[in-house]
Amino acid sequence: MNWEEIKIKVPWGFVAAKSWGDSNNFPIILIHGLNDNAGSFDTLIPLLPQRFNYICIDLPGHGLSSHFPRTLPIEYTHLLMTLQIILDELKQDKYILIGHGISATLLPLYAQLKPEKVVKIVLIDSTYTFVNPPGTYLTRIEEANALLMKYINFKPENRKSYTYKEAVKKVIRRRPLGVLNYKCGEQLVRRMVEKVGEKKYMFTTDGRYKALVQPSLSFNYVTELLEKKPLKCDILVLYTSYTLDISTKIFKYMIPYLDLFKEHRIIIDGDHHIHHTQPEKVSNHIEKFLLN
């Protein structure tokens, strides 16, 4: 399946994307997790039905996309707003949405806000806006403000540079919930570095994401929100065994959260990056869901 680079206009610049297949086909929007980019779907898309147009976006400050304006912290709702702007700009009546990690948590919220726009959602290794214990929100705001001051005063030319191989190895190492092989690491690096000298590269990912400000919601609030505005689209949840195991052992407050949409859940043996490193383990489930 062939692909082309496209740019989607947003008020602060553009969102870059890889568009796979015929642009006249029904649109499926794919959104990567934090510190990844559209390259994280490079191995999965060729295994999916060719009757769709797959548009894999780079979130703002990731891949080839413009950064958000640099004088404010980045908040979770900014990503939700970005999704709405992108879909409005693409001017299609309806969409299928696929998200990984934190981007998976955006999709049910968007489907609640715009139920007439969403036919199906596929949630890979996450489900809904995260629940957080009391106090987390204030701590996160404090971290975000401190990081913002550092970011505003930071000169891009002072970033550390790497050889291409060093950059790939760095991306592979920075994976708290799984393992990437070299090929997958390279597919990400192609969209997240810029050449700055003879055989030297610097990373371009927005550092403010290290302190992304997320909503501080209780599990009761989340369940009440879903009861008052239930999802009307079809749902497929693909959780990995590694993420479920780690989350239940370390983040015990998240155990009820992990069971959201349990009736739509399939557990895949593998880690957080399985859609990228072993796409054949998820592609059959997604294909069946898309064609059903």
N, C-alpha and C positions, 0 to 999 in steps of 0.2 A: 504494500500500500504506500503510495507516494504522500509526501507532506510538503508544506510550504510555510515559511515564516509570515505571520501577519501582525499588524499593530492595531490595537483597539483604543480609540481615543478616550481619555479620561481627563477631568479638569486639571490635574497636576502634571499631565504629560501623556503617556501611553502605557498600556499593558501589552506586553509581548506574548505571543502564543504560537504554538505549532498546530497547524490545521491539517489533519490527516483525512485523505479520501476526497470524495466529491462534495463540494460546498453546497450543492443543491439537495443533498440528502438530509435526513432528519438530524438535528444537532444534538450532540452529547458533549457537555462541558466537563472537563476533568481538571481538578484542582489539587495540587501537591500539598505536602505537609511543610512544617517550618524547616528552613534551611535546605530545602530541596528546590526543585524547579520543574519545568515542563519535561525535562529530560528523564525524570523518574518514571515516565510512562512509555519510554521508548521501546522497552521489551514487551510490554503488555499489548499495546495497540495492534501490532501485526497479528495477534492471536484472536482478535475480536471480529465480529461480522463486518463485512465490507459495505453493508448497505447503509451505514451511518457516516456522518461527518463528525469526527472527533476533534474537538478544539481544546488543546492542553495549554492552560494559561500559566504564566509566571506571575505570582502574586507581586504586588508593589514591593520594591526593595529586594526582590529575588530575580534570579536569571537576568534577562535582558530588559525587564520592565523599569519604568521610572520609579524613583523613590518617592514616598510621601514627602510633603513640605518638611524641611528639616528642623523647624523650630517648635515642634510639638511631639509629645510621646506618642507611641502607636498603641491604639486600643483595639480590642477585639471587634467592636462594632464598626471600626473603619474597614475591616475585611468584609464584613457583611454588606456594608455600603458599596464597597468596590464590586462585589458580585452583582448587586442590583444594577449598578451603572453599566457593567459589561453586558449583561443580558438585555438591558434596554437599548444599548448601542448596537447590538447584533440584530435587533429588530425581528426576532422570530416569535411566533405565537406561543410555542410550547417547547420545553426542553426536558432532556434526561440529564441528571447531574451525578457525577461520581467524585467523591472526595476522599483524601487520605489524611489520617491524623487530625490535626486541628481543623483542616478544611472540611473534613467529614462532619464536624460539629456545626458548621455553618449551614449545611444543606437543609436539615429539618427546620431550622429557624426561617430560612428563606421560603421554604415550602409552606410554612404557617402564614408568612406575610403575603405571599403571592401564590395561593393554591391553584389559581387558574393557569399558571405558567408551568407548573411542574407535573410531569407525567410519572416519573420514577426517580428514585434516588438510590445510589449504592454507597454505603458507608464502610470504608476500609479502616479497621482497627480503632474506631472511635464511634460515638453515636450522637451526642447532643452537647450543648454548651456545658462545660465542666462544672461540677459541684466543688466547692472549696470550703475548708474549715474556717471558723471565725478568726479574724485577724489577718488572714492571708491578703485580703484586698488592700488594707492599709500598708502592709509590708511591700506589696507589689508596687503601689503608687510611689512609695519612698524610693524604691530601687529604680523605678522608671524615671523619676525626677533627677536622681543623681546621675543616671546614665545619659539623660538628655543633655545636662550641662556639659558632661564630658564630650558628647557627640557634637554639640554646637561649636565647641572650641577646638575640635580635632581637625587637623589638616589632612585631607585625603592622601597627599603625597608622603605622609609619614607612616602609612601602612607598611607592614612587613611584606617583602617580596619573596617569592618562591620559584624554584624551577617547576616546570609542568608536572613532573613526576612527584615532587614534594607536595604540590597542591593537591594532586589526586590522593596521595597517602594521607594528607591531613583531613580531607573530606571523609575518607574511609574510617579514620580513627574516631571522628566526632559523631558517633552513633550510639547513644545511650540505650536504645531499645532493640539493637540488632546488629547485623554485620553486612557490609557491602563488599562485593568483590571489586577487583580493579576495573573491569569493564564498566560496571554500573557507576563506580566513582567517576570515571572519565566522562560518562554521559552527563553527569551533573556539572562537572568542572567546566565543560565546554561553554556553559551558559552563566558561569558565576565568577569568571576571572577576566581581567583585562591585561594585555601585554604592556609592560612598562619599560622594557629594555631588551637587550640581547638575551633571549632565553629566560626572561624573568617575568613573573605574573603577580598581580595583586587581586585579592578577593573583593567583590563588589557588593556582597549581600549586606543589607542595612543592619548595622549593629544594634539598633534600638529594639529589635525583636528579642534580644536577650532579656528584656524586662517588659514584655508585652503585658499590658493591663487587661486582665480578663474579668468578667462579671463575678461577683461573689454571691453565688446562689446556693441555697440549701436544696437537698434532694426533694423535700416536700414542696418547695416552690416550683421545682422543675416538673414534678408529676402533676401538680395542679395546673401549670401552664399547658401541659399536653392534654389534660382532661378538658380544659376550657376551650382549647383550640386544637382539636385532634388533626393529625395529618390525613390528608385525603389522597395522597399519591401512594403508589406501590413502593415497598421498601425492601432492600436486601442489605443485611449487616454481615460483614466478613471480619470476624475477630481472629487474631492469631493466638495460638496456645501460649506463646512466650509472653505476650502482653497481658493476657488474662492472669497468668501465673504470677508475674512480677507485681501487677497491680493489686491482686488479692493479698499478697504477702506483705507488701510495703505500705500501700495506701488503703488501709482497711475501710476508711470512710467512703471509698469509692465502690465498694462491693455492690450496693443496690444500683448505683449508676450503671455498672457494667451489664446489668440485666435489662436495661431499657431496650424495648423492641426485641425482647428475647425470642418471641414467636417467629421473628424474621431472621434469626441469627444462624449462621453456619460458622463453626470453629475450624480453622485451618491449621495444620501442624507446621509451625514455622515462626519467624520473628516479624518485627514491625515492617521490614522492607521486602517482604515476600512477593508483593505485587511487582517488584522491580527485579529482584534476584532470581526468583522462581515463579515467573508469571503463569506458567502452565498450571500451577496449583490453584489459581483463582480464576483464570480465564474461562474455564468451563462453566463455573457457577454464574459468572457475569453474563456470558453468552446466553445461557438458558433463561436468565432473568430478562435480558433485553428482548429476546425473541418471543417470550411468553405473552 
